[in-house]
Amino acid sequence: MATRLTAMLYYLPIAAAALVYIIRLAEVGRKRDTVQGKVRENLTLQLFILTGTIMTVGSIAEYVLRGGGFQWWALIAGIVCAVASFKLRWAAIDALGKFWSLHVEIRENHEFVQSGPFRFVRHPVYFSMVLELAATGLLCSAWWMLLVIPVLFVPALILRLRLEEPALVEKFGDLYRDYQQRVPMLIPYKWPAAK
């Protein structure tokens, strides 16, 4: 009985990290009722998917090569980060509705959304991606793999933001410039000011 419990505990972080990845892939592949627009680039989406794959495979590999030995506090923190990541991303997708896209894609009739999580941060989906990557490393107590976030993800994110922010300014002008002044770009560190 103790051996079975030990085996189950050994595989728990692996299963949790794999589940986060599977949920994310299912979300990327899900068809939504959206308004199509001109896609400005595809590279950053590919880099995001590659980074998530490297993070998942690498975290599981680090855990297995170390011989297991996860830490309960890290597993629980990873679960909290994963749940927060998915809830935040789903709230952002709901707020964007038919204007949601995996790409930098501004539509002719694009509406400027400031509701839901967009009240707290301009790019809640990207913040949720940071939480998701952190969750995967925490689930497996894969401390070395957490370096994937600053080394691989952050440069891809900077590239995406350098494309997306000017596109939004081009589309919405002073309305978006005002939003940039009031709302943090990536990390929701302040409560939204009353308009």
Buried (B, 14 or more C-beta within 10 A) or exposed (E): EEEEEEEEEBEBBBEBBBEBBEBBBEBEEEEEEBBEBEEEBEEBBEBBBEBBEBBBBBBBEBBBEBEBEBEEEBBEBBBEBBEBBBEBBBBBBEBBEBBBBBBBBBBEEBEEBBEBBBBBBBBBBBBBBBBBBBBBBBBBBBEEBBEBBEEBBEEBBEBBBEBBBEBBBEBBEEEBEEBEEEBBEBEBEEEBEEE
